Amino acid sequence: MLNGVAEGKVSIERIAEVFATNPAKILDLYPRKGSLQVGADADLTIVDLDREQTLRNENVVAKCGWTPLDGLTITGDVETTLVRGEPVYHEGEVVGDPGYGEFVRRGEAE
């Protein structure tokens, strides 16, 4: 996604709309999720749109532990992810406690 932004194929605002705002609306979680406004759960990802990175299986932070894009160099990288204002990921390391997130039921958005 960030590579698409770097290549001018999509705006960062459109990425936020497609991957945060729209799903929150579809799942009836908006405006508590998918928006930046007073009273919303402000889960944020801070990105460096200029930093290049090469995707590697050993850097995948997911249960599967691999990516079909292993070896691909892209532009754009996640620096920090915040959940409810607390850092859970920073510069390639998971720094949050497991289970720190909070489940939000559909319809509990307001």
C-alpha positions as CSV (number, residue, x, y, z in Angstrom):
1,M,0.0,0.0,0.0
2,L,2.7,2.5,1.0
3,N,4.6,1.6,-2.2
4,G,1.6,2.6,-4.2
5,V,1.6,5.9,-2.4
6,A,5.3,6.4,-3.1
7,E,4.7,5.6,-6.8
8,G,1.8,8.1,-7.0
9,K,-0.8,5.5,-7.7
10,V,-2.9,6.2,-4.6
11,S,-3.1,8.9,-1.9
12,I,-2.4,8.2,1.7
13,E,-5.9,9.6,2.5
14,R,-7.4,6.9,0.2
15,I,-5.4,4.2,1.9
16,A,-6.9,5.4,5.3
17,E,-10.4,5.5,3.8
18,V,-10.2,2.0,2.3
19,F,-8.5,0.2,5.1
20,A,-9.9,2.1,8.2
21,T,-12.9,4.3,7.6
22,N,-14.8,2.2,5.2
23,P,-14.5,-1.2,7.1
24,A,-15.5,0.6,10.3
25,K,-18.6,1.9,8.6
26,I,-19.4,-1.5,7.0
27,L,-19.1,-3.2,10.4
28,D,-21.1,-0.5,12.2
29,L,-18.0,0.5,14.3
30,Y,-17.8,4.1,12.9
31,P,-17.1,6.7,14.4
32,R,-15.5,4.9,17.4
33,K,-13.2,3.1,14.9
34,G,-11.9,4.3,11.6
35,S,-11.8,8.0,12.4
36,L,-9.7,10.6,14.2
37,Q,-12.1,12.6,16.4
38,V,-12.8,13.2,20.0
39,G,-14.1,10.1,21.7
40,A,-12.8,7.7,19.0
41,D,-10.3,4.8,19.7
42,A,-7.2,6.4,18.3
43,D,-5.3,3.4,17.0
44,L,-2.6,4.9,14.7
45,T,0.2,3.8,12.5
46,I,3.0,6.2,11.9
47,V,4.8,5.6,8.6
48,D,7.9,6.9,6.8
49,L,6.8,7.3,3.2
50,D,10.4,7.7,2.0
51,R,12.2,4.8,3.7
52,E,13.0,1.8,1.5
53,Q,12.8,-1.7,2.8
54,T,13.2,-5.2,1.5
55,L,10.5,-7.6,2.6
56,R,11.9,-10.7,4.3
57,N,10.2,-13.7,5.7
58,E,12.2,-13.4,8.9
59,N,10.6,-10.0,9.5
60,V,7.0,-11.1,9.2
61,V,5.1,-10.5,12.5
62,A,2.2,-12.8,11.9
63,K,1.4,-16.4,12.6
64,C,2.2,-17.6,9.1
65,G,5.8,-16.3,9.4
66,W,6.3,-15.8,5.6
67,T,5.3,-13.5,2.8
68,P,5.0,-14.3,-0.9
69,L,6.8,-10.9,-1.5
70,D,10.0,-12.1,0.2
71,G,12.9,-10.2,-1.4
72,L,10.8,-7.4,-2.9
73,T,12.2,-3.9,-2.2
74,I,9.5,-1.3,-1.6
75,T,9.2,2.3,-0.5
76,G,7.4,3.1,2.7
77,D,7.8,1.6,6.1
78,V,5.9,1.4,9.4
79,E,7.8,3.2,12.2
80,T,5.3,3.0,15.1
81,T,1.9,1.6,15.8
82,L,-0.2,2.9,18.7
83,V,-3.2,1.2,20.3
84,R,-5.3,3.5,22.5
85,G,-2.3,5.8,22.6
86,E,0.2,3.1,23.8
87,P,3.0,1.9,21.5
88,V,2.7,-1.7,20.5
89,Y,5.2,-1.7,17.6
90,H,8.3,0.4,17.1
91,E,11.1,0.3,14.5
92,G,10.7,-3.4,13.7
93,E,10.0,-4.7,17.2
94,V,6.7,-5.6,18.9
95,V,6.8,-3.6,22.2
96,G,3.2,-4.0,23.4
97,D,1.9,-6.6,25.8
98,P,0.0,-9.5,24.2
99,G,-3.8,-9.0,24.5
100,Y,-3.5,-5.2,25.1
101,G,-6.2,-4.5,22.4
102,E,-9.8,-4.3,23.2
103,F,-12.6,-6.2,21.3
104,V,-15.3,-3.9,20.1
105,R,-18.6,-5.4,19.2
106,R,-20.6,-4.4,16.2
107,G,-23.0,-1.6,17.0
108,E,-21.0,-0.4,20.0
109,A,-19.6,2.5,18.1
110,E,-21.3,5.3,19.8
